[in-house]
Amino acid sequence: MEAVPERLAWAVRTLAIEPADEVLEIGCGGGVAVALVCPGLGTGRITAIDRSATQTARAERRNAEDIAAGRAVVRTAALETAAFDGERFDKIFAVNVNLFWVRDPAAELRVIGGILKPGGALYLFYEPPSADRAGQVAADLDRVLRRKGFMTEVSTARTSRRAALLCVKASLGATPR
């Protein structure tokens, strides 16, 4: 059995999945986090997207049983152009997806604002190479998200291999700056 990366295990614990949660993963890669989320779902479902057809094919193979049971959906799509057809999500998350702090994510944040349920949250997880870098990424994300109307909370965790894992949790409600 493949070892689960510490960052993914921490991310899924931090999400605190509830049985009825509707979850979106941005940049699902090979579907490891999907496999970790599904056992916590009852009537809920995870939708996982990735730009790479190669990665979504891996995610579909890894999670075939949960897809067949209706707990998981995997799509090849970029967030800014994905068709969600009225779907809304309680929790939206991404792990090591840098688009949120390396360029202006206005288009992606507009999409997220339109598909996030009231009271829902966006979780951005990163595994920076140092505690200093974690602080810089957190500050950059905080600035961008607040400017786009999100309220943020930052949390970190120490790991055995790295200085810190970073989570920036964002919810709608702040006044855009």
N, C-alpha and C positions, 0 to 999 in steps of 0.2 A: 504494500500500500504506500502511496506517495505521501511524503511528509507535508503537513500543512504549514505554510509560511506563518511565522509568528504575527506578522502585520495583519494577515487575513483573519486569523483566529481572534485577535484583539478587536479588529473592526467589527466582526459579527457579534462578539460579546457586548461591545459598546452600543450597537444598534438595539439591543434588547428586544428582539423580535417577539411580537405577540401573535397568537394564532390567526387573527383576522387581518393582519397587516397586508397592505398592498405595497410592494417594495419594487423600486427600480434600481438596478445597478448599471452605472455608466462605465464602459470599458471593462467588460466581464472577463476578457482574456479567455482562458481555457475552462472557465466555469467552476473554479475551486470554491469561491465564495458562495455561488449559487448552491452548491452541495452542502455548505455549512448552514445556509439560511433555511433550506427546505424542511429539515426536521422540526423547526419551530413553528411552521405554518400549519394551520388547520383549514379554515375556509379561505385564508389569504393566498396570495400568489406573488412570486417574484418574476419580474420581467427583466431580462438581462440583454443589454445591447453592447455591441462592439463594432468598430469600423471594419475590422478584418474578418472576411469570410472564413479564413483558415482557423482563426480563433473561435468563431461562433460554431463551426463544425466540431471542434474539440469539445466545446461547452455542451453541445447537443449530445455528443456521445457519452460524455461523463455523466450527464443528468437525464438520460433517456427515460428512466423510470419515473422521475418527478415530472417530466414533460408529459408523459403518457397519463399520469394521474391528475394533470391540470394544476399542479403546484408551481410549475416553472414554464416560462416562455423565453426563448432565445431568438434574437433578431440581429441581422447584420444591418447596422444603421449608425450614422453619426447623430449625436444628440440634436444638433441644430436643424437637422432635416428629417428626423424621425417622425412618423405618423403615429400618434397615440390614440386617435379616434375616440376622444372623450374619456380615455382612461385617466384616473387621478391616483396619486400615490401618497401614502402616509409617510414613507421614508424613502429618500433618494440618496444613494451613496456612490462614491467613487474612491478607488484606492490607487494612489500614485498616478492620477490623471492630472498632468501638469497644466492643461489648458486654462485652468481657473486662475493661475497666477503668473504665467509667462506671457500672456497676451490679454487683450480686452475680451472677456467672455460675455459680452452684452447679449449676443444672440442666444447663447446657451442658457444664460440666467433668465431671459424672457421666456424661453420654453419651460424651464423649471418653475417659474412663477405661475405659469398657466396650468401645470399638471400637478402641483403640490396641493394636497387637500388642506383645508383650514386646520391649523394646529399641527400640520406635518412639518418635517424638517429635512434639510439637506445636510449630509455628513460627508466631509472631504477628509480623507485619511492620507497621510504621507509618512514615509520612512526616510527622513533626511539623514545625511551622513554624520551630522553632529548636532549637539544641542543648540549651538549658535545658529546654524542653518535652519533648524526648526523654528527658532524665534523669528528669523527673517521671513520665512514662508508664512508663518502665522500672521505676522504684521501685514504682509502684502495681501493675504486673503481677507483679513479683517477690513482693510481699507476698501478693497474692491467690492466686497459683499455689502458693506454698509452703504457705500455710494449707490448701490443698486436696490436699496430698500430692505435689506436683510438685517436682522439682529444676530449677533454671533456670540458663541461661547467657545473657548479654546481649552482642550485638555491634552495632556501628554502622559505617556507611560514609559517607564524604563524597560529596557529589554536586555537579554543576555548578550546579544551581539552588537546592538547599536545604542547610541546615547539616548535616543527617544523615538517614540512613535507619536505622531501628531494627529489630532482630530479637531477640525473646525466644524462645529455644528451651527447651522444657520436656519433661521425661520423668518418668514415674512412678517413685516410689521413696523420696521423702522422707517422713519421719514427719509426718502432719498436725498442725498446731498449733492 
